Amino acid sequence: MPTRSKLYKRLLLWRYKYISEKNFIFLLSLIIGLLAGIVSVTIKNVTFAIEAFLAKGIYFSNNQLYFILPVFGLLLVYLFVKYVSKKPSSHAIPSILYSLSKRGGIIDKKNIYLPLITAPLTVGFGGSVGLLGPAIASAAAISSNLGQLLHIDRKKRSLLIACAAAGAIASIFKSPIAAIIFAIEVFSLDLTFAFLLPLLIASVSSVITSYFFLGDSVLFNFTVSEKFMIKDTLFYVLLGIGTGVASIYFSKIYFAITGFFNRFKSPQHKLIIGGLAIGVMLFFIPPLYGEGFSFINDLMLGNDIKALGNTPFDEHLDNIWIVIGLLFGITLFKAIAMTTTFAAGGTGGIIIPTLVMGSALGNVVAKVINNCGLNFSVSEANFTLIGMAGLIAGVLHAPLTAIFLIAEITGGYELFVPLMITASMSFIINKNGLDHTIYTKELLEKGALLTQDKDQSVLTLMKLDSVIEHDFIALHPEMSLGEMLKEGVSKSSRNLFPVTDSKGRFVGIILLDDIRSVMFDQSLYRSTTVETFMHQAPDYIFYEKDTMQDVMKKFQDSKAWNLPVIKDNKYFGFVSKSKLLTAYRTELINFTS
């Protein structure tokens, strides 16, 4: 062990001496890209192995019992979490964003391997979620712990975590440009060369890793053959409106179902109720099973019947409106099935379910246009593609990611104009309907959301503990003026004194100015008490509740120079405006340098 420690220290010293910080970050981004690619390939192959194993025992197209499989998957995840990991799974992107804002980019080592086990069990057994989120979570944990091991500072550690996320996306979709844009949009990175080059290196190295292990296979076996027609512009605007409304529905359903399941304290109850609900949905709508990539491919190739699978409505599929109704049902129920899988204890991501929902909605809109009897004709495959972009743009508030992702994975740069039309319309509608996404709403409520607004981001990164001062002498209401001068004023270098009761609760404040006119009048030393001079503070800072944004606003509104901090209903200390502004300025310099 001592030998290993010495070698480690020698390695760090050699690095500091011979490799510049900039070049070292470039090297690490290359390594992280490779590792993210390996993680993505691993999680995909493990999931496919589980699916292949199950397929040998149950032939899905002929045996309707497959709908019970997700329950077994969720049960295995529950048992693993309870008896092995002893740590409940968390949603990938929100947990990463929280670690960036409140934990300095430090992620638990367990997150390296937990998603690689729980996500394949969830998806491999048919849980209606994606693998991208868990791949990002695992790669980000690797990046974080590697950064800690090599003594990388917080800011660069955050950049490397973004590199890991970009690498995972680039590997799974083989779309390095979209991966870079995702990291910038979702992680609120600056669009500078210092950030772009490491992201580019990580994305390219991850794509190469994917090609090395998986060859040139792609998720979507489709190439755009029908170009954009100017006459279809209004229809793409209509699709943008539809995907915008659908993205709002997606988010609201997510929060509603999550809120419903949060009422149940027992994980077993969540598992039973969620598992039964998923089984019923799968029985009537088989395409909800698993991630749904085959469903998207079948739709783009025009194989509607194959995409829908065996349903109780097979005898009526010669009626196009029945087909449209079933596809619209997938649009509605994919969000429900996905959220129920999460709420029941499953692990997965939301990006791929969003693509599935968008593809179904795009195809529905195209079919309605083509069969409404007005002699209109649009490309169903193109609308399927662009519907995916619309949902991604709305749900994630990431329109550029949506545009480049769909363009890259299908070679559909010829559809750039309709992609921009639909994605921008969807984003605008969702942004006006919802201020925050599934990723960011909970973080906002915790005061842990980083944005492109540097002022707000700096306040989010600051910690209240760092600006609380405790070197104040507390007085009691019944103390005489003489006791106050002897025990307080004479022993303190501060001109501010908190007043607390016998239980430590804050009851008031005294400034030196409040007693300056009487402090030398000895006739008042015994006849007057602290209670005579104390008054209420201009405002209060509540330790458990207030964010740094709240603290700054309270100083701005109250015009105070010092505000008391209340913790567990007791006096805890003071925050001074001067120390707060000094800490803010220091953090701003670190954040922008």
C-alpha positions as CSV (number, residue, x, y, z in Angstrom):
1,M,0.0,0.0,0.0
2,P,2.8,2.5,0.9
3,T,4.5,1.7,-2.5
4,R,1.2,2.5,-4.4
5,S,0.9,5.7,-2.5
6,K,4.4,6.8,-3.4
7,L,3.9,5.9,-7.1
8,Y,0.7,7.9,-7.0
9,K,2.4,10.9,-5.6
10,R,5.2,10.6,-8.2
11,L,2.7,10.4,-11.0
12,L,1.0,13.6,-9.8
13,L,4.4,15.4,-9.4
14,W,5.4,14.3,-12.9
15,R,2.1,15.5,-14.3
16,Y,2.5,19.0,-12.6
17,K,6.0,19.3,-13.9
18,Y,5.7,18.1,-17.5
19,I,2.1,18.5,-18.6
20,S,0.3,21.8,-18.7
21,E,-3.2,22.1,-17.2
22,K,-4.7,22.7,-20.6
23,N,-3.1,19.7,-22.2
24,F,-3.9,17.5,-19.2
25,I,-7.6,18.4,-19.6
26,F,-7.4,17.5,-23.3
27,L,-5.9,14.1,-22.4
28,L,-8.5,13.4,-19.7
29,S,-11.3,14.3,-22.1
30,L,-9.9,11.7,-24.5
31,I,-9.8,9.1,-21.8
32,I,-13.2,9.9,-20.5
33,G,-14.6,9.7,-24.0
34,L,-13.2,6.2,-24.4
35,L,-14.6,5.2,-21.0
36,A,-18.0,6.7,-21.7
37,G,-18.0,4.7,-25.0
38,I,-17.2,1.5,-23.1
39,V,-19.9,2.2,-20.6
40,S,-22.5,2.8,-23.3
41,V,-21.5,-0.4,-25.2
42,T,-21.6,-2.4,-22.0
43,I,-25.0,-1.2,-20.8
44,K,-26.4,-1.9,-24.3
45,N,-24.9,-5.4,-24.6
46,V,-26.0,-6.4,-21.1
47,T,-29.5,-5.3,-21.9
48,F,-29.6,-7.1,-25.3
49,A,-28.2,-10.3,-23.6
50,I,-31.1,-10.2,-21.1
51,E,-33.6,-9.6,-23.9
52,A,-32.1,-12.4,-26.0
53,F,-32.3,-14.8,-23.0
54,L,-35.9,-13.9,-22.4
55,A,-36.8,-14.2,-26.1
56,K,-35.7,-17.9,-26.1
57,G,-38.2,-18.7,-23.3
58,I,-41.1,-16.5,-24.5
59,Y,-41.8,-15.9,-28.1
60,F,-43.3,-12.4,-27.9
61,S,-45.3,-12.4,-31.1
62,N,-47.3,-15.5,-30.1
63,N,-47.4,-15.4,-26.3
64,Q,-49.2,-12.6,-24.6
65,L,-47.7,-13.5,-21.2
66,Y,-44.7,-11.2,-22.0
67,F,-46.6,-8.3,-20.3
68,I,-45.7,-9.7,-16.9
69,L,-42.0,-9.6,-17.5
70,P,-41.5,-5.9,-16.5
71,V,-42.9,-6.8,-13.0
72,F,-40.1,-9.4,-12.6
73,G,-37.5,-6.8,-13.8
74,L,-38.8,-4.3,-11.2
75,L,-38.7,-7.0,-8.5
76,L,-35.1,-7.8,-9.3
77,V,-34.2,-4.1,-9.2
78,Y,-36.0,-3.8,-5.8
79,L,-34.2,-6.8,-4.3
80,F,-30.8,-5.5,-5.6
81,V,-31.4,-2.1,-4.1
82,K,-32.6,-3.4,-0.8
83,Y,-30.0,-6.1,-0.2
84,V,-27.0,-5.2,-2.2
85,S,-26.6,-1.5,-3.1
86,K,-28.8,-0.3,-0.2
87,K,-29.1,2.9,-2.1
88,P,-32.2,3.8,-4.1
89,S,-31.7,4.8,-7.7
90,S,-32.0,8.4,-8.8
91,H,-32.7,10.1,-12.1
92,A,-29.4,10.5,-14.0
93,I,-29.4,14.1,-15.3
94,P,-31.0,15.8,-12.2
95,S,-28.7,14.0,-9.8
96,I,-25.7,15.0,-11.9
97,L,-26.8,18.7,-12.1
98,Y,-27.3,18.6,-8.3
99,S,-23.8,17.3,-7.8
100,L,-22.4,20.1,-10.0
101,S,-24.2,22.9,-8.2
102,K,-24.1,21.7,-4.6
103,R,-21.4,19.1,-4.3
104,G,-18.6,20.5,-6.4
105,G,-19.0,17.8,-9.1
106,I,-18.4,15.0,-6.6
107,I,-20.4,11.9,-7.4
108,D,-20.6,8.7,-5.3
109,K,-18.4,5.8,-6.6
110,K,-21.4,3.5,-6.4
111,N,-23.0,5.4,-9.3
112,I,-20.3,3.9,-11.5
113,Y,-21.7,0.4,-11.4
114,L,-25.3,0.8,-10.1
115,P,-26.8,2.0,-13.4
116,L,-25.0,-0.8,-15.2
117,I,-27.0,-3.3,-13.2
118,T,-30.3,-1.8,-12.5
119,A,-30.9,-0.2,-15.9
120,P,-30.4,-3.5,-17.9
121,L,-32.7,-5.3,-15.5
122,T,-35.4,-2.6,-15.9
123,V,-35.2,-2.3,-19.7
124,G,-34.1,-5.9,-20.5
125,F,-37.3,-7.1,-18.9
126,G,-39.4,-4.6,-20.8
127,G,-39.5,-1.5,-18.6
128,S,-40.7,1.4,-20.7
129,V,-37.6,3.6,-20.2
130,G,-34.3,4.3,-22.0
131,L,-30.7,3.4,-21.4
132,L,-29.1,6.7,-22.3
133,G,-29.7,8.3,-18.8
134,P,-28.1,5.4,-16.9
135,A,-25.1,5.4,-19.4
136,I,-24.6,9.1,-18.7
137,A,-24.9,8.6,-15.0
138,S,-22.2,5.9,-14.9
139,A,-19.9,7.8,-17.2
140,A,-20.3,10.9,-15.2
141,A,-19.5,9.0,-12.0
142,I,-16.3,7.7,-13.6
143,S,-15.3,11.2,-14.7
144,S,-16.0,12.7,-11.3
145,N,-14.0,10.1,-9.4
146,L,-11.1,10.3,-11.9
147,G,-11.1,14.0,-11.5
148,Q,-10.9,13.7,-7.7
149,L,-8.1,11.2,-7.9
150,L,-6.1,13.5,-10.1
151,H,-6.8,16.6,-8.0
152,I,-8.8,18.4,-10.7
153,D,-10.5,21.5,-9.4
154,R,-14.3,21.9,-9.3
155,K,-14.7,23.9,-12.5
156,K,-12.7,21.5,-14.6
157,R,-14.3,18.5,-12.9
158,S,-17.6,19.9,-14.0
159,L,-16.3,20.2,-17.6
160,L,-15.1,16.6,-17.5
161,I,-18.5,15.4,-16.3
162,A,-20.1,17.2,-19.3
163,C,-17.5,15.4,-21.5
164,A,-18.7,12.1,-20.0
165,A,-22.3,13.0,-20.9
166,A,-21.4,14.0,-24.4
167,G,-19.4,10.8,-24.8
168,A,-22.3,8.6,-23.8
169,I,-24.7,10.3,-26.2
170,A,-22.2,10.3,-29.0
171,S,-21.5,6.5,-28.5
172,I,-25.2,5.5,-28.3
173,F,-26.5,7.6,-31.2
174,K,-23.1,8.0,-33.1
175,S,-23.9,11.7,-33.3
176,P,-20.9,13.7,-31.9
177,I,-22.2,17.2,-32.8
178,A,-25.5,16.6,-31.1
179,A,-23.7,15.3,-28.1
180,I,-21.6,18.5,-27.8
181,I,-24.7,20.7,-28.1
182,F,-26.5,18.6,-25.5
183,A,-23.7,19.2,-23.0
184,I,-23.8,22.9,-23.7
185,E,-27.6,23.2,-23.5
186,V,-28.4,20.9,-20.6
187,F,-25.3,21.6,-18.5
188,S,-25.3,25.4,-19.2
189,L,-21.7,25.5,-20.3
190,D,-20.1,28.5,-21.9
191,L,-19.8,28.4,-25.7
192,T,-16.0,29.0,-25.7
193,F,-13.1,27.2,-27.3
194,A,-11.9,26.1,-23.8
195,F,-15.1,24.1,-23.3
196,L,-15.7,23.1,-26.9
197,L,-12.5,21.3,-27.6
198,P,-12.6,18.9,-24.7
199,L,-16.2,18.1,-25.5
200,L,-15.2,17.5,-29.1
201,I,-12.4,15.2,-28.2
202,A,-14.6,13.2,-25.8
203,S,-17.4,12.9,-28.3
204,V,-15.1,11.7,-31.1
205,S,-13.2,9.3,-29.0
206,S,-16.5,7.8,-27.7
207,V,-17.8,7.4,-31.2
208,I,-14.7,5.7,-32.3
209,T,-15.0,3.3,-29.3
210,S,-18.6,2.6,-30.4
211,Y,-17.5,1.8,-33.9
212,F,-14.7,-0.4,-32.6
213,F,-17.0,-2.6,-30.6
214,L,-20.3,-2.4,-32.6
215,G,-19.1,-1.8,-36.1
216,D,-21.1,0.6,-38.3
217,S,-24.5,-0.5,-37.0
218,V,-26.8,2.3,-36.3
219,L,-30.0,2.7,-34.2
220,F,-32.2,3.8,-37.1
221,N,-31.9,2.0,-40.5
222,F,-33.3,4.9,-42.5
223,T,-32.0,7.5,-44.9
224,V,-34.0,10.5,-45.9
225,S,-35.2,10.1,-49.5
226,E,-37.9,12.7,-49.7
227,K,-36.8,16.3,-49.5
228,F,-38.5,19.3,-47.9
229,M,-41.3,20.8,-49.9
230,I,-42.2,24.4,-49.4
231,K,-45.9,23.6,-49.7
232,D,-45.6,21.5,-46.5
233,T,-44.4,24.4,-44.3
234,L,-47.7,25.0,-42.6
235,F,-48.0,21.3,-41.8
236,Y,-44.6,21.4,-40.1
237,V,-45.8,24.4,-38.1
238,L,-48.9,22.3,-37.2
239,L,-46.6,19.5,-36.1
240,G,-44.5,21.9,-34.0
241,I,-47.7,23.1,-32.2
242,G,-48.7,19.4,-31.7
243,T,-45.3,18.4,-30.3
244,G,-45.2,21.5,-28.1
245,V,-48.6,20.6,-26.5
246,A,-47.5,17.0,-26.3
247,S,-44.3,18.0,-24.5
248,I,-46.3,19.9,-21.9
249,Y,-48.5,16.9,-21.5
250,F,-45.4,14.7,-21.1
251,S,-44.0,16.8,-18.3
252,K,-47.3,17.3,-16.5
253,I,-48.0,13.5,-16.6
254,Y,-44.5,12.9,-15.2
255,F,-45.1,15.2,-12.3
256,A,-48.6,14.0,-11.7
257,I,-47.8,10.3,-11.6
258,T,-44.6,10.9,-9.6
259,G,-46.7,12.8,-7.1
260,F,-49.2,10.0,-6.9
261,F,-46.6,7.3,-6.2
262,N,-44.9,9.5,-3.6
263,R,-48.0,9.1,-1.4
264,F,-47.0,5.5,-0.9
265,K,-44.3,5.1,1.8
266,S,-43.6,1.5,1.1
267,P,-41.5,0.5,-1.9
268,Q,-43.4,-2.8,-2.1
269,H,-46.7,-1.0,-2.6
270,K,-45.1,1.1,-5.4
271,L,-43.7,-2.0,-7.0
272,I,-47.1,-3.9,-6.9
273,I,-49.2,-1.0,-8.1
274,G,-46.7,0.2,-10.7
275,G,-46.0,-3.3,-12.0
276,L,-49.7,-4.1,-12.5
277,A,-50.3,-0.8,-14.2
278,I,-47.4,-1.4,-16.6
279,G,-48.7,-5.0,-17.3
280,V,-52.2,-3.7,-18.2
281,M,-50.8,-1.0,-20.6
282,L,-48.5,-3.5,-22.3
283,F,-51.3,-6.0,-22.8
284,F,-53.3,-3.5,-24.8
285,I,-50.3,-1.5,-26.3
286,P,-47.4,-3.9,-26.9
287,P,-45.0,-1.2,-28.4
288,L,-44.7,0.3,-24.9
289,Y,-42.5,-2.7,-24.1
290,G,-38.9,-1.8,-23.6
291,E,-37.0,1.2,-25.1
292,G,-38.9,1.2,-28.4
293,F,-36.2,1.5,-31.1
294,S,-37.7,-1.2,-33.2
295,F,-41.1,0.7,-33.1
296,I,-39.4,3.8,-34.5
297,N,-37.6,1.9,-37.2
298,D,-40.8,0.2,-38.3
299,L,-42.7,3.5,-38.5
300,M,-40.0,5.1,-40.6
301,L,-40.0,2.2,-43.0
302,G,-43.8,2.3,-43.3
303,N,-44.4,-1.0,-41.5
304,D,-47.3,0.3,-39.3
305,I,-48.7,-3.2,-38.6
306,K,-45.4,-4.5,-37.5
307,A,-44.8,-1.5,-35.4
308,L,-48.0,-1.9,-33.5
309,G,-47.4,-5.6,-32.8
310,N,-50.2,-8.0,-31.7
311,T,-53.0,-6.1,-30.0
312,P,-56.6,-6.9,-29.1
313,F,-57.6,-4.8,-32.2
314,D,-55.7,-6.8,-34.8
315,E,-58.9,-7.6,-36.8
316,H,-59.6,-3.9,-37.4
317,L,-56.1,-2.8,-38.5
318,D,-57.3,-2.6,-42.2
319,N,-59.0,0.6,-41.1
320,I,-56.5,3.4,-41.2
321,W,-58.3,5.4,-38.5
322,I,-58.0,2.5,-36.1
323,V,-54.2,2.5,-36.8
324,I,-54.1,6.2,-36.2
325,G,-56.0,5.8,-32.9
326,L,-53.6,3.1,-31.7
327,L,-50.6,5.2,-32.7
328,F,-52.1,8.2,-30.8
329,G,-52.6,5.9,-27.9
330,I,-48.9,5.2,-27.9
331,T,-48.3,8.9,-27.9
332,L,-50.4,9.3,-24.8
333,F,-49.4,6.2,-22.9
334,K,-45.7,6.2,-23.5
335,A,-45.3,9.0,-21.0
336,I,-47.5,7.2,-18.5
337,A,-45.7,3.9,-18.9
338,M,-42.3,5.5,-18.6
339,T,-43.1,7.5,-15.5
340,T,-44.8,4.5,-13.9
341,T,-41.7,2.4,-14.5
342,F,-39.7,5.1,-12.7
343,A,-42.2,5.4,-9.9
344,A,-42.3,1.7,-9.4
345,G,-38.6,1.6,-8.7
346,G,-37.1,1.1,-12.2
347,T,-34.0,2.8,-13.5
348,G,-33.7,4.5,-16.9
349,G,-33.8,7.7,-18.9
350,I,-36.4,9.9,-20.5
351,I,-34.7,10.8,-23.8
352,I,-35.4,7.6,-25.7
353,P,-39.1,7.4,-24.5
354,T,-39.4,11.0,-25.7
355,L,-38.2,9.9,-29.2
356,V,-40.7,7.1,-29.2
357,M,-43.5,9.4,-28.3
358,G,-42.5,12.0,-30.8
359,S,-42.2,9.4,-33.6
360,A,-45.7,8.2,-32.9
361,L,-47.2,11.7,-32.9
362,G,-45.3,12.7,-36.0
363,N,-46.6,9.7,-37.8
364,V,-50.2,10.3,-36.6
365,V,-50.1,13.9,-37.9
366,A,-48.9,12.8,-41.3
367,K,-51.5,10.0,-41.5
368,V,-54.3,12.4,-40.6
369,I,-53.1,14.9,-43.2
370,N,-52.9,12.2,-45.9
371,N,-56.3,10.6,-45.0
372,C,-58.5,13.7,-44.2
373,G,-59.9,13.7,-47.7
374,L,-58.5,17.0,-48.8
375,N,-56.0,15.5,-51.3
376,F,-52.9,16.5,-49.2
377,S,-49.9,14.3,-49.3
378,V,-46.9,14.5,-47.0
379,S,-44.0,12.1,-46.2
380,E,-44.9,10.0,-43.2
381,A,-41.3,9.0,-42.6
382,N,-40.2,12.6,-42.5
383,F,-42.9,13.6,-40.1
384,T,-42.0,10.6,-37.9
385,L,-38.4,12.0,-37.8
386,I,-39.3,15.5,-37.2
387,G,-41.9,14.6,-34.5
388,M,-39.0,13.2,-32.5
389,A,-37.1,16.4,-32.8
390,G,-40.2,18.4,-31.7
391,L,-40.7,16.3,-28.6
392,I,-37.0,16.5,-27.6
393,A,-37.0,20.3,-28.1
394,G,-40.0,20.7,-25.9
395,V,-39.4,18.2,-23.2
396,L,-35.7,19.0,-22.6
397,H,-35.8,22.7,-23.6
398,A,-33.0,21.8,-26.0
399,P,-34.0,22.7,-29.6
400,L,-30.5,22.7,-31.0
401,T,-29.8,19.2,-29.6
402,A,-33.1,18.0,-31.1
403,I,-32.3,19.4,-34.6
404,F,-28.7,18.0,-34.8
405,L,-29.6,14.7,-33.2
406,I,-32.2,13.8,-35.7
407,A,-30.2,15.2,-38.6
408,E,-27.1,13.2,-37.6
409,I,-28.6,9.8,-36.8
410,T,-30.6,9.7,-40.0
411,G,-28.4,11.6,-42.4
412,G,-31.3,14.0,-42.7
413,Y,-29.6,17.3,-43.2
414,E,-31.9,17.9,-46.1
415,L,-34.7,18.3,-43.5
416,F,-32.9,21.1,-41.6
417,V,-35.6,23.7,-42.4
418,P,-38.6,21.6,-41.2
419,L,-36.5,20.5,-38.2
420,M,-35.9,24.1,-37.3
421,I,-39.5,25.0,-37.8
422,T,-40.9,22.2,-35.7
423,A,-38.3,22.3,-33.0
424,S,-38.5,26.0,-32.5
425,M,-42.3,26.0,-32.4
426,S,-42.3,23.2,-29.9
427,F,-39.7,24.9,-27.7
428,I,-41.6,28.2,-27.7
429,I,-44.9,26.6,-26.8
430,N,-43.4,24.5,-24.0
431,K,-41.3,27.4,-22.6
432,N,-44.4,29.5,-22.4
433,G,-46.4,26.8,-20.8
434,L,-43.7,25.5,-18.4
435,D,-40.8,27.4,-17.0
436,H,-38.7,24.4,-16.2
437,T,-38.2,20.8,-17.5
438,I,-38.4,17.4,-15.8
439,Y,-34.6,17.8,-15.2
440,T,-34.7,21.3,-13.7
441,K,-38.0,21.7,-11.7
442,E,-36.9,19.8,-8.7
443,L,-33.5,21.4,-8.7
444,L,-35.1,24.9,-8.9
445,E,-37.1,24.1,-5.8
446,K,-33.9,23.0,-4.0
447,G,-32.1,26.2,-5.1
448,A,-29.6,24.0,-7.0
449,L,-30.2,24.9,-10.6
450,L,-27.3,26.2,-12.7
451,T,-28.3,28.2,-15.8
452,Q,-26.7,30.4,-18.4
453,D,-27.4,33.4,-16.1
454,K,-24.0,33.8,-14.5
455,D,-25.3,35.8,-11.5
456,Q,-27.9,33.1,-10.6
457,S,-25.3,30.3,-11.2
458,V,-22.8,31.9,-9.0
459,L,-25.4,32.3,-6.2
460,T,-26.4,28.6,-6.7
461,L,-22.8,27.5,-6.3
462,M,-22.3,29.5,-3.1
463,K,-23.0,27.8,0.2
464,L,-24.7,29.6,3.1
465,D,-22.3,28.0,5.7
466,S,-19.4,29.8,4.1
467,V,-20.8,33.3,4.9
468,I,-22.3,32.7,8.3
469,E,-20.5,34.3,11.2
470,H,-20.7,33.0,14.7
471,D,-18.5,35.4,16.8
472,F,-21.3,37.4,18.3
473,I,-22.0,37.5,22.0
474,A,-25.6,36.6,22.7
475,L,-27.5,38.7,25.3
476,H,-30.6,37.8,27.3
477,P,-33.7,40.0,27.7
478,E,-33.6,40.1,31.5
479,M,-29.9,41.2,31.6
480,S,-29.4,44.7,33.1
481,L,-27.7,47.5,31.1
482,G,-24.6,47.1,33.4
483,E,-24.4,43.4,32.8
484,M,-24.8,43.9,29.1
485,L,-21.9,46.4,29.0
486,K,-19.7,44.1,31.1
487,E,-20.5,40.8,29.6
488,G,-21.2,41.9,26.0
489,V,-19.9,45.2,24.9
490,S,-16.6,45.1,26.7
491,K,-15.8,41.6,25.4
492,S,-16.9,42.0,21.8
493,S,-15.3,43.5,18.8
494,R,-18.7,43.7,17.0
495,N,-21.3,46.4,17.2
496,L,-24.2,44.0,17.0
497,F,-25.7,41.7,19.6
498,P,-28.3,39.0,19.2
499,V,-30.8,38.6,22.0
500,T,-31.9,35.0,22.8
501,D,-34.2,33.5,25.4
502,S,-33.3,30.6,27.8
503,K,-33.9,28.1,25.1
504,G,-31.6,29.8,22.5
505,R,-34.5,31.2,20.5
506,F,-33.8,34.5,18.7
507,V,-36.0,37.3,20.2
508,G,-34.4,40.5,19.1
509,I,-31.3,42.5,18.2
510,I,-29.4,45.4,19.8
511,L,-27.0,47.7,17.9
512,L,-24.3,49.6,19.7
513,D,-26.0,52.7,18.3
514,D,-29.1,51.8,20.3
515,I,-27.3,52.2,23.7
516,R,-24.7,54.7,22.7
517,S,-26.5,57.7,24.3
518,V,-27.0,55.9,27.7
519,M,-24.1,53.5,28.0
520,F,-22.2,55.9,30.3
521,D,-25.2,56.8,32.5
522,Q,-24.5,54.6,35.6
523,S,-27.9,55.4,37.1
524,L,-29.5,53.2,34.4
525,Y,-27.1,50.3,34.8
526,R,-29.4,48.4,37.2
527,S,-32.8,49.9,36.5
528,T,-32.9,49.1,32.7
529,T,-32.7,45.8,30.9
530,V,-31.7,44.5,27.5
531,E,-35.4,44.1,26.7
532,T,-35.7,47.9,26.9
533,F,-33.3,48.5,24.0
534,M,-33.8,45.5,21.8
535,H,-35.8,45.5,18.6
536,Q,-36.7,43.2,15.8
537,A,-34.3,42.4,13.0
538,P,-35.1,43.8,9.5
539,D,-35.5,40.3,8.2
540,Y,-34.5,36.7,9.0
541,I,-32.5,34.0,7.1
542,F,-33.9,30.5,7.6
543,Y,-31.1,28.0,7.4
544,E,-33.1,25.0,6.2
545,K,-35.3,26.9,3.7
546,D,-33.6,30.0,2.2
547,T,-31.3,29.7,-0.9
548,M,-28.5,32.1,-1.6
549,Q,-30.8,33.8,-4.1
550,D,-33.3,34.3,-1.2
551,V,-30.5,35.6,1.1
552,M,-29.4,38.2,-1.5
553,K,-33.0,39.3,-2.1
554,K,-33.6,39.8,1.6
555,F,-30.5,42.0,1.9
556,Q,-31.7,44.0,-1.1
557,D,-35.2,44.4,0.2
558,S,-34.4,45.1,3.8
559,K,-31.4,47.4,3.2
560,A,-29.8,45.7,6.2
561,W,-26.1,45.2,6.7
562,N,-26.5,42.1,8.9
563,L,-29.3,39.6,9.1
564,P,-29.7,36.8,11.7
565,V,-29.7,33.1,10.7
566,I,-32.3,30.9,12.3
567,K,-31.7,27.1,12.4
568,D,-34.1,24.6,14.0
569,N,-36.0,27.7,15.4
570,K,-32.9,28.9,17.3
571,Y,-30.4,31.6,16.7
572,F,-27.4,30.3,14.7
573,G,-25.4,33.3,13.6
574,F,-25.3,36.3,11.3
575,V,-24.7,37.0,7.6
576,S,-23.1,40.3,6.8
577,K,-23.7,42.0,3.5
578,S,-19.9,42.8,3.2
579,K,-18.9,39.1,3.6
580,L,-21.7,38.0,1.3
581,L,-20.6,40.4,-1.5
582,T,-16.9,39.4,-1.0
583,A,-17.8,35.7,-1.2
584,Y,-19.9,36.4,-4.3
585,R,-17.1,38.3,-6.0
586,T,-14.6,35.6,-5.3
587,E,-17.0,32.9,-6.6
588,L,-17.7,35.0,-9.7
589,I,-14.0,35.3,-10.5
590,N,-13.6,31.5,-10.1
591,F,-16.7,30.8,-12.2
592,T,-15.7,33.0,-15.1
593,S,-11.9,32.5,-15.2
